[in-house]
Amino acid sequence: MHEPFSLLVSVYDGDRADHIRRAFRSAVDDQTVPPDQVVIVRDGPVRDALAQCLAELAAGSPVPVTVVPLERNLGLGPALDRGIAAAWYDVVARMDADDVAMPHRFEVELPLIRDADLVGAGLLEFVDDTDDVVGQRIPPTDPDRIQRYARLADPFNHPTVVYRRQAVLAAGGYGDLPLMEDYALFARMLGNGARVVNVAEPLVFYRVGSTAFKRRGGARLFRSELRLQREFRRDGFTSAPEYVRRGITSGSGTKRTCPPPGAGTSQRTRERRPGHRRLRLLRADRRRALRQ
């Protein structure tokens, strides 16, 4: 028997109702091991069609649904913190409102969380159809490599993770660091000695596209990453040379996450990398971290 767990999803007005329905169905109805509770955080006011979609999902769900309405849009980190507070169980699984979970996702991850505080997995990237995969992200799986890699980039694919609420709360929760809140949280969890596991197997289809690039990159991300780098250096998570190198490579405007096998970055990231010198430096750093 697995531990009971909550599924945590944040929705805002920019999400599409058809994407939300598909994400919900894949993570609840189609799962070989479904969640015991779904927490949907409504991050600020939403249009009527989206509100109706959420009401229909809650009414027709085979498992209890807790909707957490926020009066105004707070952003992903604060919204997820509100959702964690509403979770009934210590084990919480994350899901984005526009992604698609593979049917066996929780069947694979839940046995691993028994002896861990944070479990992640690989993912496959798609634009419109999950049959048309355009990239993949395979995370580091060796515990020592996860620790080393975390000093250079996020070693976990956020839409795939399952974690223990107590470990998240002990690390201060997500906080408010736009576009980098998951990386900041996972780094603090590692610093607290959290037990972590990554599986290379892709368990989630991750939706990408031009709108996703615009929403998740650019100057806003650059500012957040600089702030995160300063926090890492202040807390001793990174060394002075690592801090300098990260400053050189952070001007790309793209969040650094788990690479696919044999490459320094995912296809999605390659499409947006403007500086060849910065790209070579970043790839060299990642290869060194994964080899050590």
C-alpha positions as a printed Julia matrix, in Angstrom:
292×3 Matrix{Float64}:
   0.0    0.0     0.0
   1.21   3.49   -0.81
   0.97   6.5     1.46
  -2.05   8.7     0.72
  -1.04  11.8    -1.22
  -2.34  15.11   -2.5
  -2.0   16.39   -6.05
  -1.18  20.11   -6.21
  -2.08  22.23   -9.26
  -2.03  26.0    -9.64
  -4.31  27.67  -12.22
  -4.4   31.3   -13.36
  -6.37  33.27  -15.92
  -3.81  32.66  -18.65
  -4.41  28.9   -18.62
  -6.64  27.2   -21.18
  -9.65  25.17  -20.09
  -8.94  22.32  -22.55
  -5.37  22.05  -21.29
  -6.55  21.97  -17.67
  -9.1   19.25  -18.4
  -6.5   17.09  -20.1
  -3.95  17.63  -17.33
  -6.53  16.77  -14.67
  -7.71  13.66  -16.48
  -4.15  12.41  -17.01
  -3.16  12.94  -13.35
  -6.38  11.65  -11.78
  -8.72   9.56  -13.95
  -6.04   7.86  -16.07
  -3.56   7.05  -13.29
  -2.93   3.46  -12.22
  -2.44   4.94   -8.73
  -4.65   8.04   -8.43
  -4.22  10.77   -5.8
  -6.3   10.78   -2.62
  -6.95  14.53   -2.84
  -6.56  17.2    -5.5
  -5.71  20.75   -4.45
  -6.38  23.36   -7.14
  -5.15  26.85   -6.33
  -7.01  29.48   -8.33
  -4.32  32.13   -8.51
  -6.42  35.28   -8.77
  -9.66  35.99  -10.66
 -10.31  33.91  -13.76
 -12.72  34.34  -16.67
 -16.12  32.67  -16.47
 -15.26  29.8   -18.82
 -12.25  28.85  -16.71
 -14.22  29.12  -13.48
 -16.86  26.81  -14.95
 -14.16  24.35  -16.0
 -12.79  24.19  -12.44
 -16.28  23.74  -10.98
 -17.03  20.89  -13.39
 -13.74  19.15  -12.61
 -14.37  19.4    -8.87
 -17.95  18.13   -9.2
 -17.08  15.2   -11.43
 -13.8   14.14   -9.84
 -13.49  10.56   -8.54
 -11.4   11.91   -5.64
 -12.02  14.9    -3.33
 -11.04  18.29   -4.78
 -10.12  21.28   -2.63
 -10.22  24.6    -4.5
  -8.19  27.4    -2.92
  -9.35  30.74   -4.37
  -6.96  33.68   -4.12
  -8.37  37.19   -4.39
  -5.5   38.38   -6.56
  -2.78  36.8    -8.64
   0.2   36.13   -6.36
   2.43  34.17   -8.71
   3.37  30.5    -8.74
   5.49  30.33   -5.58
   3.02  31.98   -3.17
   0.13  30.14   -4.81
   1.8   26.78   -4.27
   2.55  27.68   -0.66
  -1.18  28.28   -0.16
  -1.9   24.94   -1.8
   0.55  23.05    0.39
  -1.19  24.5     3.44
  -4.48  23.06    2.15
  -3.07  19.58    1.47
  -4.44  16.82    3.69
  -1.38  14.6     3.44
   2.36  14.83    3.98
   3.11  13.48    0.51
   2.33  16.04   -2.22
   2.72  15.6    -5.97
   3.11  18.57   -8.31
   1.43  18.96  -11.68
   1.3   21.9   -14.07
  -2.1   22.87  -15.45
  -1.06  22.37  -19.08
   1.05  19.2   -18.9
   0.12  15.54  -19.33
   1.09  12.86  -16.82
   1.87   9.36  -18.04
  -0.56   6.8   -16.59
   2.07   5.07  -14.45
   3.68   8.24  -13.06
   2.59   7.84   -9.44
   2.96   4.07   -9.56
   6.68   4.69  -10.15
   7.21   7.65   -7.82
   5.23   6.69   -4.7
   7.36   3.67   -3.73
  10.43   5.92   -3.94
   9.03   8.6    -1.62
   8.78   6.07    1.21
  12.46   6.63    1.98
  12.89  10.1     0.51
  11.81  13.7     0.92
  11.89  14.66   -2.78
  11.48  12.52   -5.88
  11.81  13.75   -9.46
  11.78  12.2   -12.92
  12.54  12.83  -16.56
  10.08  14.48  -18.93
   9.32  14.73  -22.62
   8.62  18.08  -24.28
   5.78  18.6   -26.75
   4.01  21.56  -28.37
   0.47  20.53  -29.31
   0.4   16.73  -29.52
   2.11  14.29  -27.15
   2.8   12.08  -30.17
   5.13  14.8   -31.46
   7.93  14.97  -28.89
  10.38  17.82  -29.56
  12.8   17.34  -26.67
  13.49  15.65  -23.38
  15.05  16.42  -20.01
  16.77  13.6   -18.17
  17.91  14.57  -14.66
  21.04  13.44  -12.84
  20.25  10.35  -10.8
  23.32   9.71   -8.66
  22.84  11.42   -5.25
  26.32  12.94   -5.28
  25.85  14.24   -8.8
  22.51  15.76   -7.85
  24.25  17.69   -5.07
  27.02  18.93   -7.37
  24.72  19.71  -10.26
  22.47  21.79   -8.01
  25.23  24.38   -7.71
  24.98  25.01  -11.46
  21.34  24.39  -12.36
  18.1   22.95  -11.07
  18.6   19.15  -10.83
  14.86  18.43  -10.67
  12.13  18.78  -13.26
   9.55  20.66  -11.21
   6.4   19.33  -12.99
   7.47  15.77  -12.14
   8.25  16.04   -8.44
   6.67  14.41   -5.42
   7.8   15.68   -2.02
   7.07  15.6     1.68
   5.26  18.65    2.96
   7.23  18.7     6.21
  10.53  18.82    4.31
   9.21  21.64    2.12
   8.02  23.62    5.15
  11.31  23.03    6.94
  13.05  24.67    3.96
  10.75  27.7     4.1
   8.36  26.76    1.3
   8.53  28.17   -2.2
   8.56  31.85   -1.33
   8.28  34.56   -3.96
  11.1   34.34   -6.51
   9.38  34.47   -9.9
  10.42  31.73  -12.35
  13.06  30.38   -9.96
  10.95  29.45   -6.93
  11.32  25.7    -7.45
  15.12  25.83   -7.86
  15.43  27.98   -4.74
  13.26  25.58   -2.73
  15.07  22.44   -3.88
  18.47  24.0    -3.13
  17.33  24.84    0.4
  15.99  21.32    0.83
  19.34  19.9    -0.25
  21.07  22.25    2.17
  18.84  20.9     4.94
  19.93  17.35    4.19
  16.77  16.25    2.39
  16.8   12.71    1.01
  16.43  13.04   -2.75
  15.85  10.66   -5.64
  15.69  11.2    -9.39
  14.6    8.62  -11.93
  15.71   9.03  -15.52
  12.47   7.62  -16.94
  10.22  10.34  -18.39
   6.91  10.38  -16.5
   5.4   13.67  -17.7
   4.77  15.29  -21.08
   5.77  18.95  -20.66
   4.08  21.49  -22.91
   6.39  24.0   -24.61
   5.9   26.62  -27.32
   6.4   30.28  -28.15
   4.06  31.42  -25.38
   5.86  29.25  -22.86
   9.21  30.76  -23.89
   7.84  34.26  -23.44
   6.23  33.45  -20.08
   9.22  31.62  -18.6
  12.2   33.58  -19.93
  13.56  37.05  -20.55
  14.6   39.92  -18.3
  12.31  38.87  -15.45
  14.03  35.51  -15.24
  17.44  37.16  -15.44
  16.65  39.37  -12.44
  15.36  36.42  -10.43
  18.41  34.34  -11.22
  20.77  37.09  -10.13
  18.87  37.35   -6.86
  19.03  33.58   -6.41
  22.76  33.54   -7.11
  23.33  36.14   -4.41
  21.32  34.04   -1.96
  23.32  30.93   -2.88
  26.6   32.75   -2.3
  25.39  34.32    0.96
  24.29  30.92    2.3
  27.5   29.19    1.21
  25.68  26.96   -1.27
  28.07  28.05   -4.05
  31.72  29.03   -3.97
  33.1   32.38   -5.1
  34.35  30.98   -8.45
  30.97  29.32   -9.05
  29.22  32.6    -8.28
  31.39  34.44  -10.82
  30.9   31.78  -13.47
  27.14  31.74  -12.95
  27.16  35.51  -13.37
  28.85  35.11  -16.75
  26.42  32.47  -17.99
  23.2   33.85  -16.51
  22.69  36.45  -19.23
  21.07  33.91  -21.52
  17.58  34.68  -20.28
  16.61  31.0   -20.05
  16.15  28.94  -16.94
  18.75  26.19  -16.61
  17.24  22.81  -15.87
  18.0   19.12  -16.29
  19.76  18.25  -19.57
  18.99  15.3   -21.87
  21.55  12.48  -22.13
  24.72  13.45  -23.92
  23.95  17.16  -24.12
  24.44  20.22  -22.0
  20.88  21.46  -22.22
  17.41  20.6   -23.5
  16.13  21.32  -27.0
  13.88  24.0   -25.56
  16.84  25.78  -24.02
  19.01  25.46  -27.13
  16.46  27.33  -29.19
  16.83  30.43  -27.04
  20.56  30.56  -26.3
  22.07  33.7   -27.88
  25.73  33.69  -26.75
  28.03  30.95  -28.08
  30.72  31.69  -25.49
  28.23  31.57  -22.62
  26.83  28.34  -24.04
  30.25  26.68  -24.14
  31.0   27.76  -20.57
  27.69  26.49  -19.27
  27.97  23.16  -21.05
  31.51  22.68  -19.79
  30.39  23.38  -16.21
  27.54  20.89  -16.48
  29.75  18.16  -17.94
  32.25  18.63  -15.12
  29.5   18.47  -12.5
  28.04  15.29  -13.96
  31.42  13.56  -14.34
  32.73  14.26  -10.83
